[in-house]
């Protein structure tokens, strides 16, 4: 049985392929470097360590036995890049809750950089989750 939901009054979105998944993985990796550097420059080592761990997930092969939500991904159904993205997203999701990344505040000079980095991270996380979740329809699972 297959379930689907279609948005109303929206043009259809063409499925993205494995190349797009790999490109997103690379973009996410580069942004995590920037996030880690920023966090370390602000002496937020706990967050910097999360970003560093997320990057390591992007470069390591599943399974990830220490992943908190390891049941979210079925390795046999997803490309390795999707598994890597899912794992990295869990480590890099620093939003929400007391003491979270979005509770930080900085001086007037630093705040715009923090906001720009944070917005891009949030957008990348959401794109990565959606693309990884839909990747089982991309074809070859490599």
C-alpha positions in Angstrom: 0.0 0.0 0.0 1.3 3.5 -0.9 0.3 6.7 0.7 0.9 10.1 -0.8 -0.1 13.7 -0.2 -0.2 16.3 -2.9 0.0 20.0 -2.3 -2.8 22.1 -3.8 -2.1 24.7 -6.4 1.7 23.9 -6.4 3.8 22.9 -9.4 5.1 19.4 -9.1 8.6 19.0 -7.8 10.9 16.9 -9.9 12.6 14.1 -7.9 16.2 14.8 -7.2 18.8 12.2 -7.8 21.8 10.8 -6.0 24.0 13.6 -7.5 22.0 16.2 -5.7 22.2 14.2 -2.5 26.0 14.1 -2.8 26.1 17.8 -3.6 24.0 18.6 -0.5 26.3 16.4 1.6 29.3 18.5 0.4 27.5 21.8 1.0 26.5 20.6 4.5 30.0 19.5 5.2 31.4 22.9 4.3 28.8 24.7 6.4 29.6 22.5 9.4 33.2 23.6 9.2 32.1 27.2 9.4 29.7 26.4 12.3 32.5 24.6 14.2 34.9 27.5 13.6 32.4 30.1 14.7 31.5 28.1 17.8 35.1 27.6 18.8 35.8 31.3 18.3 33.0 32.1 20.7 34.3 29.4 23.2 31.2 27.3 22.7 33.1 24.1 22.6 30.1 21.8 23.4 28.4 23.0 20.2 31.7 22.9 18.2 32.1 19.3 19.3 28.6 18.5 18.0 29.3 20.1 14.6 32.6 18.2 14.5 30.9 14.9 15.2 28.2 15.7 12.6 31.0 16.2 10.1 32.6 12.9 11.0 29.2 11.2 10.3 29.3 12.6 6.8 32.6 10.8 6.2 32.0 7.5 7.9 30.0 4.5 6.9 26.9 3.3 8.6 25.8 1.8 10.9 26.2 4.3 13.7 25.8 2.3 16.8 26.1 5.3 19.1 23.4 7.2 17.2 20.5 8.1 19.5 17.8 7.5 17.0 19.4 4.7 15.1 16.0 3.3 14.3 15.2 6.2 12.0 17.1 4.8 9.0 16.9 1.5 7.3 20.3 0.9 5.8 19.0 -1.6 3.3 16.6 1.0 1.7 18.7 4.1 1.5 21.9 5.2 -0.3 24.9 5.6 2.0 24.9 9.4 1.4 21.3 9.5 2.8 22.3 7.5 5.9 25.3 9.8 6.4 23.0 12.9 6.2 20.5 11.5 8.6 23.2 10.7 11.1 24.8 14.1 10.7 21.5 15.9 11.1 20.9 14.3 14.4 24.2 15.6 15.8 23.9 19.0 14.2 20.3 19.7 15.2 21.1 22.2 17.9 17.8 24.1 17.9 15.1 24.2 20.6 15.1 23.7 24.3 16.8 25.6 27.0 20.5 26.3 26.5 20.2 25.5 22.8 22.1 27.1 20.0 19.3 29.6 19.3 19.4 30.8 22.9 22.9 32.3 22.2 23.4 36.1 22.0 26.4 38.0 20.9 27.7 41.6 20.6 26.4 43.8 17.7 29.4 42.9 15.6 29.1 39.1 16.0 25.3 38.7 16.0 24.8 39.1 12.3 27.3 36.3 11.5 25.7 34.0 14.1 22.3 34.7 12.6 23.4 34.0 9.0 25.2 30.8 10.0 22.3 29.6 12.0 19.7 30.3 9.3 21.8 28.5 6.8 22.3 25.5 9.1 18.5 25.3 9.8 17.8 25.4 6.1 20.5 22.7 5.3 19.2 20.5 8.1 15.7 20.6 6.7 16.8 20.0 3.1 19.0 17.1 4.2 16.2 15.4 6.1 13.8 15.7 3.2 16.2 14.6 0.5 17.5 11.7 2.6 14.0 10.6 3.5 13.0 10.6 -0.2 16.3 9.1 -1.5 14.9 5.5 -1.6 13.2 6.4 -4.8 16.5 7.6 -6.5 17.5 4.2 -7.9 20.8 2.6 -7.3 21.7 2.3 -3.6 25.4 2.9 -3.5 
